[in-house]
Amino acid sequence: MQHRQVPCRQVYANRTLNVHMSRCRHLEQPETASTCQLKICSEWQIRSEWTSCSVPCGLGQRSREVRCVSNVGDFVPDQECNMNLRPTNIENCDMGACAKSWFYTEWGNRCSAECGMGVQTRGVLCLTNHISSLPLEGCGSERPADSQVCNNGPCDNRIEWFTGPWSQCSAECGTGNQQRSVVCLMKSDEGFTVMPPYECSSFDRPLSQQSCNIKTCGAKWYHTDWSACSKTCEGGFRVREVRCMSDDMLSSEACDEQLRPVEREDCSPEPCIPQTDLNCRDKYFNCNVVFQARLCVYDYYQTACCASCSRMAHKQKTHRGRS
């Protein structure tokens, strides 16, 4: 329904005033209510029967299809229907108590040891109605054994290679190596005896080393060895080449610049020491006076006072270098 107000009004002195309804009794009164319809309402329809319960026993769920259908039979969004009137499409279902029991296979035909004491195994499962697996505690704590001792008879003295476990990979990323011990053993009823490797030479020796790759490294910095120092004393420098390489050994720009190795460093900071010449010695006791008199520039005094001239010349050179 639609509604509206219909008052009686009179125009007086250019003003419109509401007056008593009796003033309009000589006129036909307009309708104050009318029927209306925006559209035909959609409705909920149950489109299927309930499904089977989701479990063969115990508590489960079942479902059915519920759709909102328009007046012309089309599926429309659920919001087109009154959500308060929506039929349930999921409900719980109880299929009764479950029968729980342990199931197990026959014992395996193979013993872990070809001779002497070993172990054989079988599969053990907790099942419900032969269909769905349950946690182990679902069948109680009396779980049947899944292993037992077996014995294939006494061992003759038998020689073969035995291997230890692989070591950790030598590289945290990229290609590395790992090792294991490989020994020649003789097995008997008394135990194992280590034998020389040639005793097992008739058998294929297992690998004692293999490559390993835990994960890729991504780009990493590589560098060469340092070059020789540019000087042997009194300060020089040495260099090396640094490159960023990807896992496939191609040049890359993905390395962290903060981790880049230095390419140049100082070296040989020690002062230079003149080589000692066994034939260079002073022939006179007053050779220090010769140097002070600046006579070392002459060949005669350089030879007669060789040690003093050479030593004092080195001191002057060192002093000038520090200045």
C-alpha positions in Angstrom: 0.0 0.0 0.0 0.9 3.7 -0.6 -0.5 6.5 1.5 -0.7 10.3 1.2 -2.3 13.2 3.1 -5.3 15.1 1.6 -6.0 18.3 3.6 -8.6 20.9 2.8 -7.0 24.3 2.0 -8.4 27.8 1.2 -6.5 30.7 -0.6 -7.0 33.9 1.3 -5.1 37.2 0.6 -2.4 35.4 -1.4 -2.0 32.9 1.5 -2.9 29.2 1.5 -4.4 28.0 4.8 -5.5 24.6 6.1 -9.2 24.7 6.9 -11.8 22.3 8.3 -12.7 19.3 6.1 -16.3 20.5 6.0 -15.3 23.4 3.8 -14.4 20.9 1.0 -17.5 18.7 1.3 -18.9 20.0 -1.9 -15.8 18.7 -3.7 -14.8 15.1 -4.5 -12.0 14.0 -2.1 -8.9 12.4 -3.8 -7.9 8.9 -2.7 -5.6 8.8 0.4 -4.4 5.1 -0.1 -3.5 3.0 -3.1 -2.1 -0.5 -3.7 1.4 -0.9 -5.2 3.9 -3.5 -6.2 7.6 -2.9 -6.9 8.2 -6.5 -8.2 7.2 -10.1 -7.5 9.2 -11.4 -4.5 11.7 -14.2 -4.8 11.4 -17.3 -2.7 13.5 -20.0 -1.1 13.4 -23.4 -2.7 14.9 -26.7 -1.5 16.5 -28.2 -4.6 17.7 -31.6 -3.3 17.3 -34.2 -0.7 19.7 -34.6 2.3 23.0 -36.2 1.3 24.3 -39.2 3.2 26.1 -38.6 6.5 29.7 -37.6 6.0 30.9 -40.5 8.3 29.9 -44.2 8.5 29.7 -44.0 12.3 29.9 -41.3 15.0 28.9 -37.6 14.5 29.1 -36.2 11.0 27.3 -33.7 8.8 24.8 -33.9 5.9 23.8 -31.2 3.4 21.2 -30.3 0.8 20.9 -27.6 -1.8 18.9 -24.5 -0.9 18.6 -21.7 -3.5 16.9 -18.3 -3.9 14.6 -18.4 -7.0 13.0 -15.5 -8.7 9.3 -15.4 -9.9 10.5 -16.6 -13.4 12.5 -19.5 -12.0 16.0 -18.0 -12.2 18.6 -18.5 -9.5 19.3 -15.1 -7.9 21.7 -14.1 -5.0 20.5 -15.1 -1.5 20.1 -11.4 -0.6 17.0 -11.3 -2.9 15.2 -13.6 -0.5 14.3 -13.1 3.2 17.4 -14.4 5.0 15.3 -15.0 8.2 13.2 -17.6 6.4 16.1 -19.5 4.8 15.8 -23.3 5.3 18.9 -24.9 6.7 21.3 -26.5 4.2 23.7 -28.2 6.7 22.9 -30.2 9.8 24.6 -32.7 12.1 23.9 -36.4 11.8 24.7 -39.2 14.3 25.4 -42.6 12.8 25.9 -44.4 16.1 29.0 -45.6 18.0 32.0 -46.6 15.9 33.6 -50.0 16.1 37.4 -49.4 16.7 40.0 -52.1 16.3 43.7 -52.7 15.4 44.5 -54.0 12.0 47.8 -55.5 11.0 49.5 -57.2 8.1 51.4 -60.5 8.1 55.0 -60.3 9.2 57.4 -59.4 6.4 59.3 -62.3 4.8 62.6 -60.6 5.0 64.8 -60.4 8.1 67.0 -57.3 8.5 70.0 -59.5 8.9 70.9 -62.2 6.4 72.4 -64.3 9.2 72.3 -64.1 13.0 69.9 -61.9 14.9 67.8 -59.3 13.0 64.4 -57.6 12.9 61.3 -58.2 10.8 58.4 -55.8 10.7 54.7 -55.5 9.8 52.2 -52.7 9.3 49.8 -51.8 12.2 46.7 -49.5 11.7 43.8 -48.3 13.9 40.8 -48.4 11.6 37.1 -47.6 12.0 34.7 -49.8 10.0 37.5 -50.6 7.6 37.1 -47.1 6.1 38.6 -44.1 8.0 41.8 -43.9 9.9 41.8 -42.7 13.5 44.7 -41.5 15.8 46.5 -44.4 17.4 44.9 -43.8 20.8 41.4 -44.3 19.2 41.8 -48.1 19.5 43.3 -48.1 23.0 46.8 -48.4 24.3 47.3 -52.1 23.6 48.9 -51.5 20.2 50.1 -54.7 18.6 53.9 -54.9 18.0 55.1 -53.8 14.6 58.5 -55.4 14.9 60.0 -58.6 16.3 63.3 -60.4 16.5 64.3 -62.9 13.7 67.2 -65.2 13.3 68.3 -66.7 10.0 70.8 -69.1 11.6 74.5 -68.7 12.5 76.7 -66.6 10.4 79.7 -68.0 8.5 82.7 -65.8 8.4 81.5 -63.3 5.7 83.4 -60.3 4.4 81.8 -57.2 2.8 82.0 -53.4 2.7 80.2 -51.5 5.4 79.5 -47.8 5.3 79.0 -45.1 7.9 76.6 -42.2 7.7 77.3 -39.3 5.4 78.8 -36.3 7.0 77.3 -32.8 6.8 77.7 -31.0 3.5 80.9 -28.9 3.4 79.0 -25.9 2.0 75.9 -24.2 3.5 74.8 -23.4 0.0 75.8 -24.3 -3.6 77.9 -27.4 -4.4 79.9 -29.0 -1.5 81.2 -32.4 -0.5 80.3 -34.9 2.1 82.2 -38.0 3.2 81.5 -41.2 5.0 83.7 -44.0 6.3 83.9 -47.2 4.2 85.5 -50.2 5.8 86.0 -53.9 5.0 84.4 -56.0 7.8 84.2 -59.7 8.5 80.9 -60.6 10.2 80.8 -63.7 12.4 78.7 -64.9 15.4 81.2 -63.1 17.6 80.7 -59.8 16.0 82.6 -57.7 13.4 86.3 -57.6 12.6 88.0 -54.9 10.6 89.9 -56.4 7.6 92.4 -54.9 5.2 90.6 -53.3 2.1 92.1 -55.8 -0.3 90.0 -58.6 1.4 86.9 -56.9 0.0 88.4 -56.2 -3.5 86.0 -58.7 -5.1 83.1 -56.5 -4.2 82.3 -53.0 -5.6 83.6 -50.5 -3.1 80.8 -47.9 -2.1 81.5 -44.3 -2.6 83.3 -42.6 0.3 82.7 -39.0 -1.1 80.0 -37.4 -3.0 78.9 -33.9 -4.0 75.9 -32.3 -2.2 73.8 -29.2 -2.7 71.6 -28.0 0.2 70.3 -24.9 -1.5 71.4 -22.4 -4.1 73.6 -19.5 -2.9 72.5 -16.7 -5.2 75.1 -14.2 -6.2 78.3 -14.1 -4.2 81.6 -12.1 -4.2 84.7 -13.9 -5.5 88.2 -12.5 -5.4 91.7 -13.4 -6.6 94.9 -13.7 -4.4 96.7 -10.5 -3.5 99.3 -9.3 -5.9 102.9 -8.7 -4.8 103.5 -5.5 -2.8 104.4 -2.6 -5.0 107.4 -1.9 -2.6 109.4 -4.1 -0.3 109.8 -1.4 2.4 108.7 2.0 3.5 105.1 1.5 2.4 103.6 0.2 -0.7 100.2 -1.3 -1.8 98.9 -4.6 -3.2 95.7 -5.2 -5.2 93.3 -8.1 -6.1 90.4 -8.5 -8.5 86.9 -8.7 -7.1 83.8 -10.0 -9.1 80.2 -10.7 -8.3 79.2 -14.1 -9.7 75.9 -15.9 -9.9 75.3 -19.6 -9.2 76.0 -20.5 -12.9 79.3 -18.5 -12.7 78.1 -15.5 -14.8 78.7 -11.9 -13.9 76.0 -10.5 -11.7 74.9 -7.2 -10.0 72.9 -8.9 -7.2 75.7 -9.0 -4.6 75.4 -6.8 -1.4 77.8 -3.9 -1.9 78.3 -3.6 1.8 79.9 -7.1 1.8 82.2 -6.3 -1.2 85.8 -7.4 -0.3 88.4 -4.6 -0.5 90.4 -4.5 -3.7 93.5 -2.5 -2.5 95.4 -2.4 0.8 98.7 -1.0 2.2 101.7 -3.3 2.7 105.4 -3.4 3.7 105.3 -0.4 6.2 108.7 -1.3 7.7 111.6 1.1 7.0 114.1 0.1 4.4 117.4 -1.3 5.8 120.5 -1.0 3.5 122.0 -4.2 2.5 125.2 -5.0 4.4 128.3 -5.1 2.3 131.0 -7.2 4.0 133.7 -5.2 2.1 132.2 -1.9 3.2 134.0 -0.9 6.5 135.9 2.0 8.0 139.7 1.9 7.7 140.2 4.8 10.1 138.9 5.5 13.6 137.9 9.1 12.9 135.7 8.3 9.9 132.7 10.1 11.6 134.7 13.3 11.2 135.0 12.6 7.5 131.2 12.5 7.1 130.7 15.6 9.2 133.2 17.4 7.0 131.2 16.3 4.0 134.1 14.5 2.4 132.1 11.4 1.6 131.4 12.9 -1.8 134.9 12.0 -2.8 135.6 8.4 -4.0 138.7 8.1 -1.8 136.8 8.8 1.5 133.7 6.7 0.3 136.1 3.8 0.2 138.2 4.6 3.2 135.1 5.3 5.4 132.5 3.2 3.6 130.5 2.1 6.7 130.2 5.6 8.2 129.4 7.3 4.9 126.7 4.7 4.0 125.1 4.7 7.5 125.0 8.5 7.9 123.6 8.8 4.3 120.8 6.4 5.2 119.9 8.4 8.3 119.7 11.6 6.4 117.4 10.0 3.8 115.1 8.7 6.5 115.0 12.0 8.3 114.1 13.9 5.0 111.4 11.3 4.3 109.7 11.8 7.6 109.9 15.6 7.3 
